[in-house]
Amino acid sequence: MLDAGLCSGAAADRFSRPRSAFWQRGTVQLGGAILFAILPPFAIAAAIEPLLLRLPLFAVSLVSSLLAIALGRWLFRGLVGFPGIRASYYVLPVFSSTFAAAVAILFMTRLNYSRPLLLASFVLALIWFYVVYFKLQRGPRMAIAVVPIGATDSLFAIDSIAWRPLLAPTFPLGCTTVAADFDHDHAAEWERFLAECALGGVTVVHYRQLRESLTGRVQVDRLSENVFGSLLPDPTYLAIKSVADRLVALALLLPLLPVLMLCALAVRLDSPGPAFFRQLRIGYRGQPFRVWKFRTMIHRAPCVVEGMRADAMTLTDDPRITRLGRHLRRLRIDEVPQILNIALGQMSWIGPRPEAAVLAEWYEAEIPFYRYRHIVRPGLSGWAQVTQGHVTSVQDVLAKLSYDFFYISRFNFWIDMLIVVRTIKTMLTGHGSR
């Protein structure tokens, strides 16, 4: 019979966690930011000029800095919780956004504030959170115990974790999480071990959910009824996002109209043919619609079904791409006319990319559950695009589908914001363009 102390002892081991756990605490990160980024500049300013303490701009600047740092830390924590995220990439854009928002609000409300104090807090906040990041990076890899029964051996290919296979129902030191295959019929001693771990405060997770969280993909060899249920997007967020998408698109459509006209003129001058490319694609709930793009290829009419399928695919260094089209694709400018599709409610800013109808029919014939990706609105950019890049073969599409399903299973504000940041990086680097 299992000794309960073998796992409850793991709870006591939490007191001997590596020092990196100290830097993971929210109170340490936020408290340290206040002590390092707010207290010194405001204390020095007050010491140099004590009259500042009596002026409203001192209090306004102090509260603004505090709120910007607190909001930045909240956003930062939400973004870096996704797989494959290097936190160092998001420190600068996150805190730049929150301090810029604070300045914008102060400007609109006409409140007086101190620019030097806000700037000093911003710079010191960046330094502090970069220090936190490097402290976390210097720590040892996270160790996770694994019950090596069932299909859990698929976890060992993920090298970002120090896996500890359990040869007996005894919890190892240095771990705070245990993974197991809940679909497997475990022996009684292992069942008691997992129950005791949960009671002792140890995190017990199903290997499938753990693998998805670490890889950013949902396994899609087949889809059972339970998997479909876990992939249902939040209907409330779906509705709110749809309204927000259309409002933003309508607000941007008029200011961007001159830019769209200049790009259209450049396309017409670069090569013979129309400025815009319209193609039938599959959208929300499987409904077809015509997508708008700037034409980036030579203009010609496809013939027969096989020709239409080949024309719908874009290959590496595709010879059909025009000189201007190559730059438009690299910077994603060719997708900008789809703001019209978003304003009409056919697309979203963020979501799985809409596939050409002729390709979607082919993929659905090869992958029976492919059609399920249409349960959310297609987007200008998606999790698969910023993670995997452009694909065309059926095998690559199956891998892309696993990213699309991960997005659907994590359908929320945080993953949308992460995709926005990664899309900007993609536009600057050209990763994934064809």
C-alpha positions in Angstrom: 0.0 0.0 0.0 1.2 3.5 -0.9 2.6 5.6 1.9 0.7 8.9 1.7 3.8 10.7 3.0 5.7 9.8 -0.1 3.6 12.4 -2.0 2.7 14.8 0.8 6.4 15.2 1.3 6.4 16.8 -2.1 4.3 19.6 -0.7 7.0 20.3 1.9 9.5 20.3 -0.9 7.9 23.5 -2.2 9.9 25.3 0.5 13.1 24.2 -1.2 12.2 25.3 -4.7 15.0 26.9 -6.8 15.6 30.6 -6.4 14.0 31.2 -9.8 10.6 30.5 -8.1 11.2 33.6 -6.0 11.4 35.8 -9.2 8.2 34.2 -10.6 6.1 35.6 -7.8 3.9 38.5 -8.8 4.4 40.3 -5.5 8.2 40.2 -6.1 7.9 41.5 -9.7 5.4 44.3 -9.0 6.8 45.2 -5.6 10.4 45.4 -7.0 9.2 47.5 -9.9 7.6 50.0 -7.4 10.8 50.1 -5.3 13.2 50.3 -8.3 11.2 52.3 -10.9 8.9 54.6 -9.0 10.4 55.3 -5.5 13.9 56.5 -6.6 13.0 59.1 -9.3 10.1 60.5 -7.3 12.1 60.6 -4.0 15.0 62.3 -5.8 12.7 64.9 -7.4 11.1 65.6 -4.1 14.4 66.0 -2.4 15.7 68.4 -5.0 12.5 70.5 -5.1 10.3 69.9 -2.0 7.6 72.2 -3.5 6.8 69.4 -6.0 5.0 67.5 -3.2 2.4 70.3 -3.1 1.7 70.3 -6.8 -1.0 68.1 -8.4 1.3 67.1 -11.2 3.5 65.2 -8.8 0.6 63.0 -7.6 -0.7 62.7 -11.2 2.7 61.5 -12.4 3.1 59.1 -9.5 -0.3 57.5 -10.0 0.1 57.3 -13.8 3.5 55.6 -13.4 2.1 53.2 -10.9 -0.9 52.3 -13.1 1.2 51.9 -16.2 3.6 49.5 -14.5 0.8 47.5 -12.9 -1.0 47.2 -16.2 2.2 46.4 -18.0 3.0 43.6 -15.6 -0.6 42.2 -15.9 -0.4 42.3 -19.8 3.2 40.8 -19.7 2.1 37.9 -17.5 -0.8 37.1 -19.8 1.3 37.2 -23.0 4.2 35.1 -21.8 2.0 32.3 -20.6 1.8 30.8 -24.1 4.2 28.2 -25.4 7.4 29.1 -27.3 7.4 32.7 -25.9 10.6 34.4 -25.2 9.7 37.0 -22.6 12.6 39.3 -23.5 10.8 40.0 -26.8 7.8 41.5 -25.1 9.1 43.7 -22.3 9.7 46.7 -24.5 6.5 46.6 -26.6 4.3 45.9 -23.5 5.6 48.7 -21.3 5.9 51.1 -24.2 2.2 50.5 -24.9 1.1 51.0 -21.3 3.1 54.2 -20.7 2.0 55.5 -24.1 -1.6 54.9 -23.1 -1.0 56.7 -19.8 0.4 59.7 -21.7 -2.5 59.7 -24.2 -5.1 59.6 -21.4 -3.3 62.5 -19.6 -3.2 64.5 -22.8 -6.9 63.9 -23.5 -7.9 64.8 -20.0 -5.6 67.8 -20.0 -4.0 66.9 -16.7 -0.6 68.3 -15.9 2.2 65.8 -15.4 5.9 65.6 -15.3 7.5 64.1 -18.5 10.9 63.5 -16.9 9.4 61.6 -14.0 7.3 59.4 -16.4 10.2 58.8 -18.7 12.5 57.9 -15.7 9.9 55.4 -14.4 9.5 53.9 -17.9 13.2 53.4 -18.4 13.7 52.0 -14.9 10.7 49.7 -15.3 12.3 48.3 -18.5 15.5 47.7 -16.7 13.8 46.0 -13.8 11.7 43.5 -15.9 14.7 42.7 -18.0 16.6 41.8 -14.8 13.6 39.6 -13.7 13.7 37.9 -17.1 17.4 37.1 -17.0 17.1 35.9 -13.4 14.4 33.5 -14.5 16.5 32.4 -17.5 19.5 31.5 -15.2 17.4 29.2 -13.1 17.2 25.4 -13.9 14.7 24.0 -16.3 11.3 23.2 -14.8 11.2 19.6 -13.6 8.0 17.6 -14.1 7.4 14.1 -12.8 5.8 11.7 -15.3 3.8 8.5 -14.6 5.4 6.4 -17.4 2.2 4.4 -18.2 0.0 4.9 -21.2 0.9 7.5 -23.9 3.0 9.8 -21.7 6.2 8.9 -23.5 5.2 11.4 -26.2 6.2 14.1 -23.7 9.9 13.2 -23.6 10.5 14.7 -27.0 9.9 18.2 -25.6 13.3 19.2 -24.5 12.4 22.5 -22.7 11.4 20.5 -19.6 13.5 18.2 -17.3 11.3 15.1 -17.3 11.4 12.8 -14.3 9.9 9.3 -15.1 8.6 7.6 -12.0 9.6 4.0 -11.6 7.5 3.7 -8.4 4.6 5.8 -6.9 7.1 8.0 -5.0 7.3 11.8 -5.8 10.8 13.0 -6.6 12.4 16.1 -4.9 12.5 19.3 -7.0 9.1 18.7 -8.8 5.8 20.5 -8.2 3.9 18.9 -11.1 3.1 15.3 -12.1 1.8 14.3 -15.6 -0.2 11.2 -16.2 -2.4 9.6 -18.9 -5.9 9.9 -17.5 -7.3 7.8 -20.3 -5.3 4.8 -19.1 -6.5 2.3 -16.6 -3.9 2.7 -13.9 -3.2 0.2 -11.1 -4.7 0.9 -7.7 -1.4 2.1 -6.2 -0.9 4.7 -9.0 -4.5 5.9 -8.6 -3.9 6.4 -4.9 -0.6 8.1 -5.6 -2.2 10.7 -8.0 -5.0 11.3 -5.5 -2.5 11.9 -2.6 -0.5 14.3 -4.8 -3.6 16.4 -5.6 -4.5 16.5 -1.9 -0.9 17.4 -1.0 -1.0 20.5 -3.2 0.9 19.0 -6.2 -0.4 20.0 -9.6 -1.6 16.8 -11.4 -2.2 17.3 -15.2 -3.3 15.1 -18.1 -0.4 14.6 -20.5 -2.4 15.7 -23.5 -3.2 19.2 -22.0 0.4 19.6 -20.9 1.8 18.7 -24.3 -0.6 21.2 -26.0 0.5 24.0 -23.5 4.2 23.3 -24.2 4.0 23.0 -28.0 1.2 25.4 -28.9 -0.5 22.6 -30.9 -3.5 20.3 -30.4 -3.1 16.7 -31.4 -5.4 16.1 -34.4 -4.8 12.5 -35.5 -8.5 12.1 -34.8 -11.2 14.1 -33.0 -13.4 12.3 -30.5 -16.5 13.9 -29.1 -14.6 15.0 -25.9 -12.0 16.8 -28.0 -14.6 18.7 -29.9 -16.2 19.8 -26.6 -12.8 21.2 -25.4 -12.4 23.1 -28.6 -15.6 25.1 -28.4 -14.8 28.8 -28.4 -16.2 31.1 -25.8 -19.5 32.5 -27.4 -19.3 35.7 -25.3 -15.8 36.6 -26.4 -16.8 35.6 -30.0 -19.6 38.1 -30.0 -17.6 40.9 -28.3 -14.7 40.3 -30.7 -16.9 40.5 -33.7 -18.3 43.9 -32.7 -14.9 45.2 -31.8 -13.4 44.0 -35.1 -16.1 45.8 -37.2 -15.8 49.0 -35.3 -12.0 49.1 -35.6 -12.3 48.3 -39.3 -14.9 51.0 -40.0 -12.8 53.5 -38.0 -9.6 52.7 -40.1 -11.3 52.4 -43.5 -11.6 56.1 -44.2 -8.1 57.2 -43.0 -6.5 54.3 -44.9 -8.3 55.1 -48.1 -5.6 57.3 -49.6 -3.0 54.7 -48.8 -5.1 52.0 -50.5 -5.5 54.1 -53.6 -1.8 54.7 -53.9 -1.0 51.0 -53.5 -3.7 50.2 -56.1 -2.1 52.7 -58.5 1.4 51.2 -57.9 0.1 47.7 -58.6 -1.5 48.8 -61.9 1.7 50.5 -63.0 3.9 47.6 -62.0 2.3 44.9 -64.2 -0.7 44.5 -66.5 -4.0 43.5 -64.9 -6.4 44.7 -62.1 -5.2 46.3 -58.9 -7.2 44.0 -56.7 -7.3 40.2 -56.5 -10.6 38.6 -55.4 -10.8 34.9 -54.6 -13.6 32.7 -53.2 -12.6 31.5 -49.8 -14.3 29.6 -47.0 -15.2 31.6 -43.9 -17.1 31.5 -40.6 -19.2 28.3 -40.2 -18.2 27.1 -43.7 -19.8 30.0 -45.6 -18.0 31.1 -48.8 -17.1 34.7 -49.4 -14.8 36.7 -51.7 -11.7 38.0 -50.1 -10.0 41.2 -51.2 -6.2 41.5 -51.7 -3.8 43.6 -53.7 -2.8 41.6 -56.8 0.8 40.4 -56.3 1.1 37.9 -59.2 0.9 38.1 -63.0 -2.7 38.2 -64.2 -4.0 35.1 -66.0 -7.1 32.9 -65.9 -6.8 29.4 -64.5 -8.2 26.4 -66.3 -9.9 23.2 -65.1 -9.9 22.1 -61.5 -6.3 20.9 -61.2 -5.2 24.2 -62.7 -7.3 26.2 -60.3 -5.8 24.2 -57.4 -2.2 24.8 -58.6 -3.0 28.5 -59.1 -4.3 28.7 -55.6 -1.0 27.5 -54.1 1.9 29.9 -53.6 5.4 28.2 -53.8 8.7 29.4 -52.5 10.2 31.9 -54.9 7.0 31.6 -57.1 7.9 32.9 -60.5 4.3 34.4 -60.9 5.0 37.0 -58.2 5.7 40.4 -59.5 8.5 42.8 -58.5 6.2 44.9 -56.4 4.2 41.9 -55.3 7.2 40.4 -53.5 7.6 43.5 -51.3 3.8 43.7 -50.7 3.8 40.1 -49.5 6.9 40.4 -47.3 5.4 43.4 -45.5 1.8 41.8 -45.6 0.5 45.0 -47.3 -1.3 42.8 -49.8 -3.7 41.8 -47.1 -4.7 45.3 -46.1 -7.8 45.5 -48.4 -9.3 42.7 -46.3 -10.3 45.5 -43.9 -13.4 45.6 -46.1 -14.1 42.0 -45.4 -13.7 42.7 -41.6 -16.1 45.6 -41.8 -18.6 43.4 -43.5 -18.3 40.8 -40.7 -16.8 38.1 -43.0 -13.5 38.1 -41.3 -11.7 39.1 -38.0 -8.4 40.8 -37.4 -7.1 37.7 -35.7 -8.1 34.1 -36.6 -7.2 31.1 -38.8 -6.4 32.3 -42.3 -9.3 31.7 -44.8 -8.4 29.0 -47.3 -9.2 29.2 -51.0 -12.4 27.2 -51.7 -10.7 24.9 -54.2 -8.0 24.1 -51.6 -10.4 23.8 -48.8 -12.4 21.1 -50.7 -9.2 19.2 -51.3 -8.1 19.4 -47.7 -11.6 18.4 -46.4 -11.4 15.3 -48.7 -8.0 14.3 -47.2 -8.6 15.4 -43.6 -12.1 14.7 -42.4 -12.1 17.1 -39.4 -10.5 20.0 -41.4 -13.8 21.8 -41.6 -13.9 22.3 -37.9 -11.5 25.2 -38.2 -14.4 27.3 -39.5 -16.0 27.5 -36.1 -14.4 30.9 -35.6 -14.1 33.8 -38.1 -11.0 33.7 -40.3 -8.5 36.4 -39.7 -5.8 38.7 -41.3 -3.3 36.9 -39.1 -3.4 33.7 -37.0 -1.5 31.5 -34.5 -0.4 29.1 -37.3 0.9 31.9 -39.5 3.1 33.5 -36.8 4.3 30.1 -35.5 4.6 27.9 -38.6 4.5 30.2 -41.6 3.0 29.5 -45.1 2.2 25.9 -46.1 0.5 24.1 -49.0 1.0 20.3 -48.8 -1.6 18.2 -47.0 1.0 17.0 -44.4 1.9 20.6 -43.6 -1.7 21.6 -43.6 -2.3 18.9 -40.9 0.4 20.5 -38.8 -1.1 23.9 -39.4 -4.5 22.6 -38.4 -3.0 21.6 -35.0 -2.0 25.2 -34.5 -5.5 26.4 -35.6 -7.1 24.1 -33.1 -4.8 25.3 -30.3 -5.9 28.9 -31.1 -9.6 27.8 -30.9 -9.0 26.0 -27.6 -7.3 29.1 -26.1 -9.7 31.5 -27.8 -9.3 34.7 -25.7 -7.9 38.2 -25.5 -4.4 37.2 -24.5 -3.7 35.0 -27.5 -5.1 37.6 -29.8 -2.8 40.2 -28.4 0.2 37.9 -28.6 -0.6 37.2 -32.3 -0.8 41.0 -32.9 2.7 41.4 -31.5 4.1 38.5 -33.4 2.5 39.7 -36.6 4.3 43.0 -36.3 7.6 41.1 -35.8 6.7 39.0 -38.9 6.1 42.1 -41.0 9.5 43.4 -40.0 11.4 40.2 -40.6 9.3 38.7 -43.5 9.1 35.2 -41.8 6.5 33.0 -43.3 5.9 35.0 -46.5 5.8 33.4 -50.0 
